[in-house]
Amino acid sequence: MFFDCGSNDPPGSSRGRWSFGPDVYGFVWGGGSRKRGGPRGGRMFEQGDLKYVILQLLAEKPRHGYEVIKELEERFAGAYAPSAGTVYPTLSLLEDLGYATVTPEEGGKKIYTITDEGRAYLEQNRSAVDDIFERIAELGASFLSDGMVEINRAMGAVGRAAYAPASRYFRDPEKVAKVREVLERAAREIDELVRVKS
């Protein structure tokens, strides 16, 4: 798991950027079980699912590729943003399939618009699309909750404590080992705490 140790901003802000491993992605897809081809190895979207998401966003309004990325980042409250390397090839695929059209703009930009065929495809897969967006909304809401905002701040404090003075102690193997031990102990204790059934 990675967190922005230089910011006190809550997740969802432009600076408080989080990305997560397989456990969080498992939460998104229903407690780690594969649902409708849920992710393997911690991927947010299984192969083929991202096209549903992008088509739904294009159904709302025409968008540039970077607007698709930013919109998903906002809906995930900053917890996840797809890379350009996944979004743009998917947009090209949708164009090839006839589900989207592309209109060139000045400066080399392209705006993508859903076609009638794309809308029909969305409706044929409405159940899967709704399931994906429900989980997106659930994750986004959870990381904007008051409790998680406080945890984010605490994580930022831990990051600053560990990394800000790193230039003063990184050559001291004993001190590095002690810092690692503290962090590993905290991770174990948190893991034990959250795994206890309420």
URNORSUL-V790419 format. One record per residue. RES is the residue in three letters. OMEGA is omega in whole degrees, 0 to 359 (* if undefined). D_FIRST is the distance of its C-alpha to the first C-alpha in Angstrom with 1 decimal. Layout:
# URNORSUL-V790419
RES/OMEGA/D_FIRST ; RES/OMEGA/D_FIRST
This chain:
# URNORSUL-V790419
MET/179/0.0 ; PHE/173/3.8 ; PHE/180/6.8 ; ASP/186/10.4 ; CYS/181/11.9 ; GLY/185/15.3 ; SER/172/15.9 ; ASN/183/17.1 ; ASP/179/17.4 ; PRO/175/16.2 ; PRO/184/13.8 ; GLY/173/16.2 ; SER/184/17.8 ; SER/182/18.1 ; ARG/183/16.3 ; GLY/188/13.6 ; ARG/177/11.3 ; TRP/164/7.9 ; SER/193/6.3 ; PHE/180/4.9 ; GLY/188/5.7 ; PRO/182/9.3 ; ASP/179/9.6 ; VAL/178/9.2 ; TYR/176/11.2 ; GLY/176/13.6 ; PHE/181/14.2 ; VAL/185/15.2 ; TRP/171/17.6 ; GLY/173/19.1 ; GLY/174/17.5 ; GLY/178/16.4 ; SER/180/19.9 ; ARG/180/20.9 ; LYS/184/23.0 ; ARG/180/25.1 ; GLY/180/23.4 ; GLY/192/19.8 ; PRO/170/17.0 ; ARG/173/16.8 ; GLY/173/13.9 ; GLY/176/11.4 ; ARG/182/13.5 ; MET/180/14.0 ; PHE/174/17.7 ; GLU/181/19.9 ; GLN/180/22.5 ; GLY/182/25.1 ; ASP/183/23.3 ; LEU/180/22.3 ; LYS/175/26.1 ; TYR/183/26.7 ; VAL/182/24.3 ; ILE/178/25.7 ; LEU/179/29.2 ; GLN/178/28.8 ; LEU/178/27.7 ; LEU/177/30.8 ; ALA/178/32.9 ; GLU/176/32.2 ; LYS/175/33.3 ; PRO/184/33.4 ; ARG/166/30.4 ; HIS/179/29.5 ; GLY/181/26.5 ; TYR/177/24.5 ; GLU/176/25.5 ; VAL/180/24.0 ; ILE/183/20.6 ; LYS/180/21.0 ; GLU/178/22.3 ; LEU/178/19.4 ; GLU/179/17.0 ; GLU/182/19.3 ; ARG/176/19.6 ; PHE/180/15.9 ; ALA/178/16.1 ; GLY/183/13.9 ; ALA/182/10.9 ; TYR/171/11.9 ; ALA/179/14.5 ; PRO/180/16.2 ; SER/176/17.1 ; ALA/181/20.8 ; GLY/174/21.0 ; THR/184/20.7 ; VAL/185/22.5 ; TYR/174/25.6 ; PRO/178/26.4 ; THR/176/26.2 ; LEU/177/28.5 ; SER/178/30.9 ; LEU/180/30.9 ; LEU/177/31.8 ; GLU/180/34.6 ; ASP/181/35.8 ; LEU/182/35.9 ; GLY/182/37.9 ; TYR/179/35.5 ; ALA/174/35.0 ; THR/182/37.2 ; VAL/176/36.4 ; THR/179/38.4 ; PRO/176/38.2 ; GLU/180/38.3 ; GLU/180/39.2 ; GLY/178/37.0 ; GLY/179/35.8 ; LYS/179/33.6 ; LYS/175/33.8 ; ILE/186/33.7 ; TYR/181/33.1 ; THR/180/35.2 ; ILE/178/35.2 ; THR/176/38.4 ; ASP/178/40.5 ; GLU/178/39.4 ; GLY/178/35.8 ; ARG/178/36.5 ; ALA/179/38.4 ; TYR/177/35.5 ; LEU/182/33.1 ; GLU/177/35.7 ; GLN/182/36.1 ; ASN/186/32.3 ; ARG/182/32.2 ; SER/180/30.8 ; ALA/180/27.8 ; VAL/181/27.2 ; ASP/179/27.6 ; ASP/180/25.1 ; ILE/184/22.4 ; PHE/174/23.1 ; GLU/180/23.3 ; ARG/176/19.8 ; ILE/181/18.7 ; ALA/181/20.7 ; GLU/180/19.4 ; LEU/180/15.7 ; GLY/180/16.8 ; ALA/183/19.1 ; SER/182/16.8 ; PHE/173/14.5 ; LEU/179/17.7 ; SER/182/19.2 ; ASP/182/20.4 ; GLY/181/18.5 ; MET/175/15.0 ; VAL/178/16.3 ; GLU/178/17.2 ; ILE/178/13.8 ; ASN/178/12.3 ; ARG/179/15.2 ; ALA/177/14.6 ; MET/177/11.0 ; GLY/179/12.8 ; ALA/177/15.4 ; VAL/180/13.4 ; GLY/180/12.0 ; ARG/180/15.6 ; ALA/183/17.1 ; ALA/189/15.2 ; TYR/183/15.3 ; ALA/179/18.4 ; PRO/186/20.9 ; ALA/181/19.3 ; SER/181/22.4 ; ARG/185/24.5 ; TYR/187/23.1 ; PHE/178/21.3 ; ARG/181/24.7 ; ASP/185/25.1 ; PRO/182/23.7 ; GLU/181/24.6 ; LYS/177/22.8 ; VAL/180/19.6 ; ALA/180/19.9 ; LYS/177/20.4 ; VAL/179/17.4 ; ARG/180/15.2 ; GLU/179/17.2 ; VAL/181/16.7 ; LEU/180/12.9 ; GLU/178/13.1 ; ARG/178/15.9 ; ALA/180/14.1 ; ALA/179/11.3 ; ARG/182/14.3 ; GLU/178/16.3 ; ILE/180/13.9 ; ASP/179/13.4 ; GLU/181/17.2 ; LEU/185/17.9 ; VAL/178/16.2 ; ARG/179/17.6 ; VAL/180/21.1 ; LYS/179/23.2 ; SER/*/24.7
